[in-house]
């Protein structure tokens, strides 16, 4: 891509990183944009990213297929085990996001998503600024690709390096 050329990524194209826990297609990376990295993420049944917060990055999620439980608010109380029961001081609760739902997460806002259904869900995910999330995804999927339960210590170290404060555990089947 040059200064006078844009980038077109056709359906089914992009760099794919896949593990039993997640399938991520990198659509736009830091080498293509100074504004954001974008990904198409297939979220399998039972996957729960766990509630977490970033101090520097902004994220946008757009549900393309399936259903996800999503959170994007500061709860009254941050319980360490089950974000699905959280409630904000204004009464906001976790919602079931269906195709067409958009979730915008500013820096400092706790957020999470999980797939509680028996069918995979697909979402478009954008993170600003690039390239931290693409590097994070690469390394996280490497850790999750080992099979078995997630290596909690390795994930904690990884998240600390990429401005991610984990509030509840990541889970997958």
C-alpha positions, 0 to 999 in steps of 0.5 A: 500500500502506498500513500496514494493507494487504499487497501481492499480486503475481500471476503474470506481474505486476511491473515488467519490465526486459529486455535481451538479457543478462537479464530481471528482474521487480521483485516487491517493492521498497523502496517496499513493504518495509523488509526486502527487495527481491524479483525474478524473474530469467530467466537466459539461456544463457551468462549469468555474473554473475561472482563478487562479494561485498557487505559489507552485503547478504544475498541469497537465490536460489531456482531455479524452472526450469532449471539454474544453476551456483552458488557461495556460499563463500570459496575457498582462492584467488580466481583472477580468471578462472574461479570455476567451478573454485574450492574452499573450504578444507573442499572445497566446490565449485561445484554445479549448482542445479536447481529447488527449490535455495535459496542463502543468501549472507550479507554478505562471502561470495563468490558467483556464478551462471551458466547453462551450459546451452542453456535459460533458467533462472528464479530468485526472488531476494531482497536485503536491505536494499532498495532498493540491488539494485533501483537496481543492476539498473535501471542494470546492465540499462541498461548491458547493453542497449546490445548488444555486449560489456559496458562493463567500466568502467561496470559497475565504477563501478556496482558500486562504488557499490552495495557490489559487489566484482567478483572475476571478470568478468560475461559474456553471449552 
